[in-house]
Amino acid sequence: MAPALRIDGERFRDRSAREITIRGINVAGDAKNPKSPDLPSHVADRFFDGDNVSFVDRPFSLEEAPSHFARLRRWGYTMIRYIFTWEAIEAAGPEKYDEEWIRFTIDVLRVAKKFHFLIFMDPHQDVWSRFTGGSGAPMWTLYACGLNPKSLDQCEAALVQNILSDPASFPKMIWATNYNRLACQVLFTLFFAGRQFAPKAIIDGENIQDYLQGHFIAACKHLAMRIKQAGDLHDECVIGWESMNEPNRGLIGSQDISIHPPEQKLHKGTSPTAWQAMLTGSARACEVEFWDIGGMGPYKSGSQLVDPKGQSAWLPSNFDDKRYGWKRDPGWELGRCIWAQHGVWEPKSDSLLKPNYFSRDPDTGQVIDYEYFTNNFFVAYFRRYRDAIRNVFPGTIMFCQPPVLEIPPSLKGTEDDDPNMVYAPHWYDGLTLMTKKWNRLWNVDVFGVLRGKYLSPAFAIKLGESAIRNCFRDQLNAIQDEGRQYMGTHPCVFTETGVPFDMEDGKAYKTGDYSSQTSALDAVHYGLERSMVGFTLWNYTATNCHNWGDQWNGEDLSIYSLDDMTLPKSGHSRTGSVNSQDPSSPSYTESDRAEDPLLAKSKMTTSNRDKRRSDGKGLRAAQAVVRPTPVATHGAVLSYGFNLAKCEFELKLTTETSAIEDPPTEIFLPEYHFPESKIEVQVSSGRYEIYTDDIELGSSQRLRWWHEDGDQSLNIKGIVHKDETLADSQGILDQCRDKGCFVM
C-alpha cells in the first residue's frame, strides 16, 4: 500500500492525490525530562543520578494518551512532531537501550494512529544535554568527553536550573546562552569535528567525533528498527524522521576566540569569550562582560567576575573510566583542558597561543564560516544519519534541519537533492520571545538584518500591527525561498514556531486577559498561512502550569495548561455576545442550546458529551489557536487565510479535474468560530456539506466541497466574538492614538 503521505515537489499529497496542508504540533515540551524520577528542570533531587532514569510516561501516560490526542484532533491538528531524546533511549550507558521506554513509545504511537495523526520523529536536543542546561544527550557523553557534569556551574561552563538553590530565580531564556559557554562549545565541536580539532581524543580506538555520532545514530536506528518490527506504524502513522533539533557548530569556524564573534547575536547575563570560558573552565577567575535584554535586544550593561573558586569543568585525572566500560587512549589526559592539550593555550602562563585555531579546516586549509560548516561538517553528519534511518525505512521522508537561521546546505542538483526530503527550519518572533511582551507598535525584520537586507538595522523596524504581520509573512517567505535556492524543490515545514504565554510577568494568569498572546499568535499564524508553509507549533505540554510553565528552563509556550479554563462556547451573535467561561459549561464545539442539531445529527451519547466538555479545558489564546485550515485539497492550494478580526476564511485553489466524483476538498472548520447555524458559505462552483467526523476519536467539524475543475474559491464567514481585540490592518497613527502616543 502507498504511504499515507507522499511528497510531490513542494507539496504533500495523500493516497487520493489531494494536497495535504501540514498543521501540526510538537508533543511535548516536558518529554525532555525523565518521568522516573520526575525531574522537571527546577527539581534538584537525584539530578546527577543520570544513569538511572526512565522516560516512560513521557509525553503522557498510555492511559491518558487518548484524551490528549482527541483534544489535539478536535483543535484541528493533523500532524505531530514527536519529541524524544537520546537520553531516553540510552541513559544507562553506551549501547544500554531502554527497551521498556521503546515499547511504551510504540504503544503511544499506536494510540496516535487511532486518531489518524501523521507523525515524524524528532531526536531533540537543546544545548546538548540536561546536564549542560538543556536536553538531549545522556550524562555519560559528558564523561566520555572528559567533562565533569558536577562542577560545570561554579565555573559557568553551563548554567543549569536544576542545581540552583532558588530555581525560580533562573532568568528566562538564559538557557540558550549555554551554546556560547564552555561545555557546549566543547561538546558540539567534538561531535561535528573532533577528528579535525581534537585528534588526541581517542576512545575505544576511534576519535570522539565518530564515537559520539556513532552512538547517537545507532540509538536512533535502534528505535527505528523497533518501530519497524511493530509492523503497523511505518507509512501509516510514522511518516518521517528529523535530522537533529537545532544543531550548533560549537567553536568550529571561530576566527578569534579572544573576542565575541560578530555573528553571535544572543547575549544575556555573563557573556565570556571562548578564551575566557577556557580559563574559567580551568579554575581561573575572569572578569567578563554582562548583558541585559532591552526593547531593542541585548545590550552590554557592565561586567562581572566569574570565580570558579578552584573548581574545574574537567574530570579529575583519577576518574575511573571503567564505570562505562570504555578505554581512553593514553594520549588523552584527564584533568586538563582538551584545547590546552592541542596547543591552543598554555596553562602554566595562561597564555593564548592560537586564537585562530578553529578558523580553518585542517584538512583543506579553507576558512570556515557558517556556510562551510553546514556544507561540510553538518552535511556529513546528515548523510550518516539519513543512511542509517533509510537502512531501516527505505524512502522514508527525511526532515533536514540545518543550524537555526543559517543559510541551508547547498544540496540542489547534487546526489543529496533527495525527492523525499523536507526543509525543516525554525522561526520565532525573536523580539516577543526574548522580551516576553507583544509590542503592537513596532517589531524588527530579524531575518532581513541577518541577511544584510538593510543598510542599517534602523531600516528593519516595522511600524504598526499590519506592517508587523506582513513582516512575519515576508520573513517566512524569505526563509522558504532560501531553501529553494540552496536545497532545491522540496516542501518547507517550520518544525518550530510559537509565542510565550507568560508575557509581562504572567499578567494574563492574574487577569485572565490573553489578548496579547492572542494577537501575537494570530500574527504568527497570519505569516504561516500567507506564506503557505507547513508548521508544527511549539508546543503541547500536558503538565504545563502557570508557576513552572512547560517544566523546562522557565519556558512557557504550551497552548495547553492545567491552570487555564475551558474554552468558551461559541456565541451566536453577529454583535459579539460571549457566553460564560464557566469550566463546567460545554466545550467550544457544542452549541449553547440543549438540543444542538449538530449533536443530534451525530447521535452523540451522554458520555461523549461529557468527553467533549473536558476537551476544551486548558486551551489558551483559543481564538488564535483554533482556526480553520484546509486539510486535504483536491488540486493545489493557491492561497488561504483566516481573518480573525472579521472571522472570515478564504481559500483559492486550482485543479485540472473536478471533485464531483473524486474525494472532495476538506476544511477543518472549528465550531468555536463557525457554529453550524451561523455559517455563511460562498463557493465558486459545486456543492458542500458541513459534518462532524469520528465522534469517538475526538470529533471535529469539517466542510466537504465538491467543486468543478479550474480555478476555484471559497469564502466562509462565522461569528465575531466580543473579545476579539485584534486590529484589522490598523495603522500606526491609529495605534499611537489608542495608546496615547503622539511622538512619531
Secondary structure, DSSP 8 states (H G I E B T S, - for coil): ---SSEEETTEEE-TT--EE--EEEEE-GGGGS-TBTT--TT--TTTT-TTS-B-TT-SS-TTTHHHHHHHHHHTT--EEEEEE-HHHHHTTSTT---HHHHHHHHHHHHHHHHTT-EEEEEE--BSSBGGGTSBSB-THHHHHTTB-GGGTTTTTSS--GGG-SSGGGS-TTGGGGGGGSHHHHHHHHHHHHHHHH-TT-EETTEEHHHHHHHHHHHHHHHHHHHHHHHSSSBTTTEEEEE--SS---TTTT-S-TTS--TT-----EEE--HHHHHHHHTT--EEEEEEEEETTEEEEEEEEEE--TT--SB--TT--GGGTT--B-TTS-TTS-HHHHTTSEETTTTEE--TTTTSB-TTT--B--HHHIIIIIIHHHHHHHHHHHHHHSTT-EEEE--STTS-----TTSTT--TTEEE--B---HHHHHHT---SSEEE-HHHHHTT-SSSGGGGEEESHHHHHHHHHHHHHHHHHHHHHHH-S--BEE-B----S-HHHHHHHHH---HHHHHHHHHHHHHHHHHT-EEEEEEE-TT-BTTTBTSSTT----SB-TTS-B-------TT-------TTS--TTS-SSSS-HHHHHHT--HHHHHHHHHHTBTB-SHHHHS--EEEEESSEEEEEEEETTTTEEEEEEEESS-SSSS--EEEE--TTT--GGG-EEEESSSEEEEEEE-GGGT-EEEEEEE--SEEEEEEEE----TT----SS--HHHHHHHTT----
